[in-house]
Amino acid sequence: MAGTFTTRTINIAVGATETMHDLTNACSAFLREAAHGRNGLLNVFTPHATSGLAIIETGAGSDNDLLAALREILPADDRWRDRHGRPGHGSDHVLPALVPPHATLPVVEGELELGTSQSVVLVNSNRDSPERQVRLSFLS
């Protein structure tokens, strides 16, 4: 049987603060429409130079801990060579090297195969861009 490929872009309003946006429900909804009970892979990709994707526990403090750690590692100050945008914006462009802009996840019988307490999240530190896109692609 030949494989299938289905893809969709979703728009995420992230606002004007650094944020983590949980994409798990959007991923599951996409798979209900695209996977039809099949096994395969879900690729999640954000086409932005200042965003990344993480698999992390949310709601218990880990999400805030990740943002705090990123602020320590990538402070928004004048040390960055990339100086366009607001002061310190250069740190936003280093984020995807630490939190990659993609994740590939297993899909088993049409369901996203995550571990206990795992969520798929968009990590955005760029306060200058209130909208982000995420591309969901299912391959079986």
Disulfide bonds with the S-S distance in Angstrom:
none
